[in-house]
Amino acid sequence: MMFDDPKVQAVHLAYEVRNAAEAERVRTGGVSGVDIRDELLLPVGTEVGQLLHALILARKPRRILELGTSYGYSTLFLADAARAVGGTVITMENADYKQAESRRQIAAAGLSDHVDFRLGDAVAMIAADDGPFDVVLLDIWKELYLPCFEAFYPRLSEEAIVAADNMIFPPQARPDVRAYREAVRAKGDMQQVLLPVGSGVELAVKWSAGSAKL
């Protein structure tokens, strides 16, 4: 089974059912996913969720930053792993109705004690937190990837992991994706790799010892 806790399993299954119904609505309902994107779950997907879960179990972070709570799909994976390692997920969202739904789902999964929900402008909220951040998930609107990165970069712990989703798909996001990747590459202490998992996940690690670019 994907999750050991049956309550977490049940919430994940409900998310998958919702995602399948929404995909069918877009496919057959004559609506554009772009036009109704705020209504859609738009999940990272099970494969990416499992990758994030495994990274947290291996890294054992104290503080995990999620940028873009949305309806809580990825938060579920992060929080389940955080509980296992004694960490906390700090998740940031700008839409109150999305956060409210995420709170309900995380409570149903029994993971509320491991999630710190924050509502508002992501860049401002990052600036108000001294850090450090040990793991970061970037899954916010793509035009915010670069300003968010510049905000949290000074607050990354040594050997922090940054996971950025949607680095391959959708194609219309590529200008913002390129700007983000170039900014990461410009930092002398960030090592990065692009993985063809889900819609494309780029992992970047803060590693001061690698600043000489071996």
N, C-alpha and C positions, 0 to 999 in steps of 0.2 A: 504494500500500500504506500501511497505517496506520503501521507501523514500518519503518524502514530496515534494522534488524538482524534477520535471519531467526531468530535464537535468541529474540529478544523476541517476534517474530510467533508463534512456535510456542507459547510459554508463554501468550500472550493467547488463542490458539485453544483451548488446553486448558482455560483458564478458561471460555470461552464454551460449550464442550461440557459442562462440569460444570454450569454454571448452567442450561442447557436441561434437563439430566437432573433436576436438583433441582426445577425448576419443574413438570415433568411428574409427579414423585413427589408433590408437594403437591397437584396438580390431580386426580390419579387414585388416590392412595394412602390417602385418608381421614385424612390427618394435617394438622395446623395448622402453618402457617409460623411462627406465634408460639411454639408449643410446642417446635419443633425449631430455633429460630432460631440457636442456637449451632453447629448442624451445617451450616447453609447458607452459601453463598458471600456472598449479599446484596451484589452488586457495585454500584458507582456506575453502571455501564453505560458503553458505548462512547462515547456522546455527551458525558457528563460527563467521562470520562477524557480525551477529546480536548480539551475545554475547558481542563482543568487543565494538560494538556501544553502547549497553546498559551500559556497565561498564564505558565508558567515560561520558555518560550523568549523571550517578550516582556520579562518582568520581569528575567530573569537573576539570580535570587536566589542568595545564597551558602548560606543555611541554610533548609531547608524542613521544617516540622513537620507530621507526620501523626498525628492522634489517632484511633486505631482501625485498627491494621494489618489485623486480621482475617486472612484467608487470603492477602492480598497483592495483590489485584486492582488497587486504586488505586495501591498502592506501585509496581507495574510502570510505570504511566504517569508517575508522579512521578520515579522513578529514571531512566527512559530520558531524560526531559527534563533532569534534573539532570546527567547525564553530558554532555549536549550543551553545557551552559553552565558546567560546572565547579563545580556545587553539590553539596550533600549533603542527603539525606533523613534526618531524625531521626524514626523511626516508633515509636509507643508502643502497647503492647498488654498486656492484663492476663491473657490466657489463653496459657499456655505452648505448648499443642498447636497453637493457631492460629499463633503466631509461628514455631514449628518448621516448619510447612508453608510459611509465607511465605518463610522463609529458603531452603528447598529450591527454590522457584519462582524467587526472585530470583537464586539461584546458577545455576540452569539457564539463565536469561536473560543471564548474564554481567554482572550489575549489582551484585554484592555490595560492590564497592569504593565504591559511591556511596550505600550505605544503612547507617545507624547504628541497629541494632535495640535497643530498650529495653523491658524487661519489668517490669511493676508497676503501681502506682496512678498514673494519668495526672496528677492534680493535684499529687501529691508529686513526680513526676519533672519536671514543668514548673518547680516551685518550686526544684528543685535545679540548674536550668540558667539561667545568667545571660542567655542570649540573645546577640544579637538573633535574632528570627525574621523572615524576609523574606516568606515565604508560609506560610500555615497551612491545612490541610484538617481540618475537623471532620466526622468520620463515625463517631462513637462513639455509645454509647447516649444517647438524647436528654436524659435527666435529668442528664447530665454536661456538656451544652453550656454551661450558665451557669457552673458552677464552673470549668470549663476555661478559658472566656473570661476570667473574672476573674483567673485565674492567669497566662495568657500575655499579656494586654493590656499590662501594664507592660513587657514584653519585646519588643514589636513595634518593628521599625525604621520609620523614616519612609517612607511610601508602601508599607508592607507590605500584602499582600492576604490576606484571610481568606475562605475558601470553606467554607460550611456546607451540607451535603447534607441531603436529606429534609426540606426546608422546606415542602413541599406535601403529600407522601404519606410515610408513612401518616397518616391523620387522627387516630388515637389519640395521636399525638405532639404535637398542636397546642398543648396547654398549655405544654409545655416549650419548644416553638418560639417561642411568643409571649413567654415570659419572656426567652429569649435575644435575640430581636429588640429588645425594649424596652431591654435592658441595653446593646446596641450603640448604639441610638439615643440613649441618655442620655449617651454619651461625646461630648464636643464636637468631637473631632477624628476621628470615624469617619463616613464616607460609605457608604451601603449601597444595594443594588438587588437585587431578587428576580427571578431568571430562571426561566421555565417550561421548564427543560431537565431531562430525566430525571425524578427525583422532586422537583424544585425545588431550585435552588441559589441561595443568597444570597451575593453578593459584597460584602464590606466593605473599604474602603481607609482606612488611617490617613493622614490628610492634615491636618496642623496648620494649613496656610494656609487651609483651609476651615472652621476652627472658628467663623468668624463667620456660617456658614450663609448663603452668598451667595444 
